[in-house]
Amino acid sequence: MRSALLAAFAIMSFTPAALGCTAVNIVATDGTVVAARSMEWALPMEWTAVTIPVGNKYDMTAPEGSGLKPVAMETSHAIFGIKTALVPGNFLVDAQNDAGLTFSANFLPGFTQYQDVAADDKGYVGLPDFGVWSLGQFGSVAELQAALPDVKVWYSGEKIQGVVPDVHFVFTDSTGDSIVVEFVGGEQQISKNVSRVLTNAPTYDWHLNNLRNYLDLSPDGDGAVEIGGTNVTALGQGGGLRGVPADYTPPSRFVKAAYLTHFAYDPKDAAEAISLGNHILNTVDIPEGVVRSQEDGKTVADYTQWVVMKDLNNNTLTIADYDNRANALTIDLKALFKSGEAVDTLVTDLPFPGRTAVTTLN
């Protein structure tokens, strides 16, 4: 086990060091569920917001040479998502459907090995279509989780901007039910998302174990201590959180986001849940230039390219890109889906600024 872990970290050393994301689920006391997510990336990806309507036709395909025929599919749910325009089709990295089911795909280099498809397999889907399949066919985490064991998720190994899209997924629905789906050693692993947080490598179970290193963190700090008969008071609040990691590595972002999510007062409603999600993601927001590495003789700087706050009960999505972090746009997905409007717009071209709900993006 130890040698496998060391080998995985060795593999990671040959991948862009700081490519990452942070996903956080917030549940308000009125039952509203908000799935917040930031996209930290270093490369230009032409992120594009798209709609996929009910009845959209696509194929479930098997690897070339497998002898298995494509299976014609049709979406039962409308989807709003974000993809990269560098890849044909709808390779979604984040999406939300009309039933309030959402996912976030987060980079998992060095630990991901997708599944092999055998000649007698009945269910299979290529990674680029996995998001459309999962949100297009299912309306809840329970429905999706029941179907996942019967489907092999495979990938051809092609690179995008020099990077293989090794990712794991966090799925959340409007009840707050949430799972993490990973592909490790060619096997599908499904974990209950008990922390309500996902970042990047290592795998989810490693991150949960790592939280044990921080059990002494507390929202309550000591106010004073007596030393030599003198009462020495604290310089300010926050001493209970001394030791929270401040760097931008995936383990550190996981710890910080998990504890902030756990310690924060529960929001009352959707507005407060979105606000809390923003505050938590602000603590891991990366300004361009502060996180850098050398890749093939070039300096690569990771930064927060966009952020989304997805209200899964009222079916709204609030989005902000790097230049409009304080001027987010809120989209009423119910109205958008009802209108039937086809959206295919670069995230940087969305109508920022403003937080006014809209039904059209043109």
Stockholm file with secondary structure:
# STOCKHOLM 1.0

chainA/1-362         MRSALLAAFAIMSFTPAALGCTAVNIVATDGTVVAARSMEWALPMEWTAVTIPVGNKYDMTAPEGSGLKPVAMETSHAIFGIKTALVPGNFLVDAQNDAGLTFSANFLPGFTQYQDVAADDKGYVGLPDFGVWSLGQFGSVAELQAALPDVKVWYSGEKIQGVVPDVHFVFTDSTGDSIVVEFVGGEQQISKNVSRVLTNAPTYDWHLNNLRNYLDLSPDGDGAVEIGGTNVTALGQGGGLRGVPADYTPPSRFVKAAYLTHFAYDPKDAAEAISLGNHILNTVDIPEGVVRSQEDGKTVADYTQWVVMKDLNNNTLTIADYDNRANALTIDLKALFKSGEAVDTLVTDLPFPGRTAVTTLN
#=GR chainA/1-362 SS CHHHHHHHHHHHTTSCTTCEEEEEEEECTTSCEEEEEEEEESSCCCEEEEEECTTCEEEECCCTTSCCCCEEEECSSCEEEEEETTSSSCCEEEEEETTSCEEEEEECTTTCCCCCCCTTCSCEEEHHHHHHHHHHHCSSHHHHHHHGGGCEEECCCCCBTTBCCCEEEEEECTTSCEEEEEEETTEEEEEECTTSEECSSSCHHHHHHHGGGGTTCCSCCCCEEEETTEEEECSSSCGGGTTCCCSCSHHHHHHHHHHHHHHSCCCSSHHHHHHHHHHHHHTTCCCTTSEEEEETTEEEEEEEEEEEEEETTTTEEEEEEGGGTTSCEEEEHHHHHHHTCCCEEEGGGSCCSCCCCBSCCC
#=GC SS_cons         CHHHHHHHHHHHTTSCTTCEEEEEEEECTTSCEEEEEEEEESSCCCEEEEEECTTCEEEECCCTTSCCCCEEEECSSCEEEEEETTSSSCCEEEEEETTSCEEEEEECTTTCCCCCCCTTCSCEEEHHHHHHHHHHHCSSHHHHHHHGGGCEEECCCCCBTTBCCCEEEEEECTTSCEEEEEEETTEEEEEECTTSEECSSSCHHHHHHHGGGGTTCCSCCCCEEEETTEEEECSSSCGGGTTCCCSCSHHHHHHHHHHHHHHSCCCSSHHHHHHHHHHHHHTTCCCTTSEEEEETTEEEEEEEEEEEEEETTTTEEEEEEGGGTTSCEEEEHHHHHHHTCCCEEEGGGSCCSCCCCBSCCC
//
